[in-house]
Amino acid sequence: MPRRLDHLVICVHDLQQAALDWQKLGFTLTPTGVHPFGTSNRLAQFSDNFLELLAVTDDALVPAAAPGRFSFAAHHRDFLGRSEGMSMLALHSTDAHADAARFAARRIGAYAPFDFGRDAVLPAGGTARVEFSLAFATDPAMPGIAFFTCEQRHPPELFWKPDYQRHAHGATRVIEVVMSAPEPARHREFLEHLMEDTAELVPGRLTVGKSSDRVTVLGPAELSRRLPGLANEASPRFCATRLAVADLDATRRILKANGINFEMLGSVLLVPPAGSHGLALEFVAQETF
């Protein structure tokens, strides 16, 4: 089966300020979660995927990368040395250890799986222990960004909370991740192995995954058409995400009332990356995807 989008990691310098900015954008965020390896996060949950704001908050706890060992925290520390924005894409998994073996066999990730846990703050104020396993994949042709699968090893009700899934702007789900690259076709094999699906390639654009769980790679001309004003870069990067909303007119009213800069491009409401810590946000009505 094709992979499902699990979550997007958006790397920020100041987690508290980023949370305030994203709440102004209309997102409900979970309380701060603290990792044992020097990073902290706040999440915007939807029914079955989420956005993760993440910052390095204790550099002394960050483990160094080593052959066969991908350091999640070191990757984000290095990413922040260049910019804020989306640093990693996570895909849903039911067995990350098997994914790690599969990635190694396909030569897209010769890394040991990574198991960890943290305390999650519940809506009523208590805590619950949540446990995860990750399997990492990287491509030398895409330096500076990375991918992984994420398996949740706890009862789902400890993590997924309706109170955290109601957002003022009405977003219901992440449905697409948009990347830019000088030559989208160059990344076809890697993304097909990663997503376990066949990519569609047209001049200047590569897409892989179902319409509700899609990764799209845009060349310079297609990027300028879809996301006007975004700068082309020499290295592939994550540049935007598309979110489905229940009522696009209501989303527009909320963002306007909150003083958010956006523009309408046909049926798409676009928030530029300057307003969301480096990742452009596209809001579309649910029925359009």
N, C-alpha and C positions, 0 to 999 in steps of 0.2 A: 504494500500500500504506500502511496506517496506520503511523505512526511507532512506533519501539521506544524504550523508556527506555534511555538510555545511562549517565547518572550524575547523582547529586545532589550539589550543593555545600553543605556544612555549614560555615558561617563561624564561627570561634572566635577568641578573643583570644590564647590561649596554646596553640600547637600541641603543645608537648611535654606539657602537662598533659592536653589533650584526648586525645592518643594514649594516655596511660596509662589514662584513664577508659574509652576505647573498647576497649582491650585487656582491661580488667576485664569489660566487657560480653561478651567472647568473640570479638571480631574480631581477625583477623590483619591487620596493617597493613604496607604497603610502607615501605621506608626513605624519608626525607624527600626530596622533589623540590623543586628551587628554580627558580622562573620568572624570566625576565629583566626582569619588570615589577613586582617588589617583593612578590610573594606566594610562599608555600611550601605544600606539601601532603603529606599521607600518605593512601594509598588503602586501602580494603577491597574487594578484587576478588572478583567472582563469575565465572561462566563467560562471560557476555557483557555484564555491566554492573557498575557499582561505585558506592561511596560515596566522596566526597572530603572529607576534613577540610582546611580551608584557612584560613590566617592571613596577614595583612599583616605581613611581616617586614622590609621596607626601604621606608619611606615615601618616601624620596628618589627611588626608582625608579618610583613610581606615576605613570603618565601622566594628564594631565587629559583629561576627556571634551571633545569638540568636536562641532559639527554634523556629522552623518554618521559620527561615530566613537564607538563605545561603548567606554568604558574598563572592562575587566573588573576591574582592580585597584581603581580608584576606586569602582566600585559596591560592592565588599566593604568598603573603608574606610568608606564612608558607612553601609553596613548595620551595621557594628560600632559605629557611633556611637549606634545605637538598641538593639541586642540581639545575642545569639548565635542561631544556628539556621540553618535551610535558607534560602539566599539566592537560589539559581538552580536551574533544572531544565534538564538537557542531554538532548537526543534524538539518537539515532544518525543519522549521515549518511554517505553515500558521495560527496557533492559539496557542500561547504559554500558554495562560491562560487555555485553554482546556487541553493542555498537562500536566500542573501542576495538574489539577484535576485527570487526568488519571494516572499519576505517583503515586499520593497519594492513589488511589483506588488499585493500584497494589503493594503498599508498597515498591516502589523504590525511593520515593522522597516526603517527607511530608514538602514541602517548598512552601511558597507563590511565585507567579510569580514576576519577577523583571522587571520593566519598566524604561528605561532611554534614554537620547538623548545626542548627541555630535555634534560638527561642523566638517564636513569633508572638506578637502581642495581639490578643483577641479583641473584638469590638467591645466586650464588657470590661476589658482591662486586665484580664488574666493572661497567662502565657501558655503556649503549647510547644513541645519540641517537634521540629520538622526536620526531616532528613532527606538528603539529595545525593544522587550519583550523576556525574557528568562525564561525557566522552568528547574529546576535543578533535577538531579537524582544522587543518590549515593548508594554505596553498602558497608556495613561494611567489606565484604571480600576483598574489594579493597581500603584500606585506603590510603590517600594521593593523590588520583586522583579523578576526578569527570567528570560528563557528563551533558549536557544541550541541550535543543532545542532552536533555535534562529529564531525569527520572525522579519522580517524587516517591519516596519510600515510606510515607506516613499515610494514615487515613485521609482521604481527600477533604473531609469536612474540617480538618484542622487548619487547612490552608485556604481553601476557597470559601469566601464569606460574602453573602449577598450585600451586607452593609458596606463592603469595600467596592462593590461592583456597580453602584449607582452614581453616575457622573452628571454634573450640571448641564454639560453640553450634549448629553444623550448618547455618547459613544457606547457601542455594544461589543466591538471586537476589532482587533487588528486583522486586516485581511491581506495586506501586501507590504513587502519590504522592497524599496527601490534603491538600487546601487548605480553608481556611475563608473564607467571604465572606458579607456580609449578604444579598446577592441573587445566588445562583449563576447564575440565568438570564441575568444581565447579561453574563456572560463566555462565553456559548455561541459566538458567532461567532468570537471571537479563538481560542479553544481548538480549534474545528473546523479553522480555517485552519492552526494550528500543528501539530496532530496528524494532519491530513489524514484525518479520519474524522468520522462523524456522531455527535453527542452524543445521549445519552439524558437526558431531563429529566423529573423527577417533582417534586412539591412539596418544596422544601427541599434538593434534591440534583441535581447534574449529573455525569454520567460520560461519558468519552470514551476510546476505545481498547479493545483486547482485554483479557480478564481477566488476562493475564500482563504487560500493558504499559498500565496504566490510570492516568488522572488523574481524581480525584474531587473535586468541590467541594461542600462542605457548608454549609448555612445554619445559623443558631444552634441551632435545635431538633435538627437531625440531628447536629450536632457534639456537643451534650450527650449525645445517645443513644449515639453510637459512641465518643466519647472523653470520658467523664465527668471533670469537674474542669478541663478546658482552658478558659481564658478566651476569651470571644468578643471580637473586636476589630473596630473600625470599618472597617479596611482589609483587603483580601484578603491572605492570607499562606499559606505552606507550614507545615503543622502536624504532619504525621506521614508515615511511610512504612511500607509493609507488606512483610515479607520472608518468603519461603517457607523452611521448614526441613525437613530430612530426617526428624527425629524430635522432635516437640514435647515429649514427656516428657523426653527427654535435654536439650533446651534449658532446660527448667524446672529440671532438676537442676543444670546448670552455673551458671545465674544465681543460684540459691539458694546454692550453695556459694561463689560469689564475693561474696555479700552484696548483690546487686542488688535494689533495690526494684521489684516488679512486681505485677500482679494478673491473674487469669484472668477474662476476660469471655467466657463460653461457650467456644468453640474458639479464642479469640484470647488470646495472652499479650501484655500491654501493659506496656511500660516507659515511664513518664511522662517528659516532656521535661526535667525537672530532673536526671535521671540521664544524659542524653545530649546535653548542651549545646544544648538548645532544640528538639530534634526528637523527638517521640514515636515509639517503635518498636513496631510490631505484628508479632509472629511467628505464622505459621500453618503447619500441616502442608501439605506439597506437594500432597497429593491433594485439598485443600479449595478450590483455585482453578481 
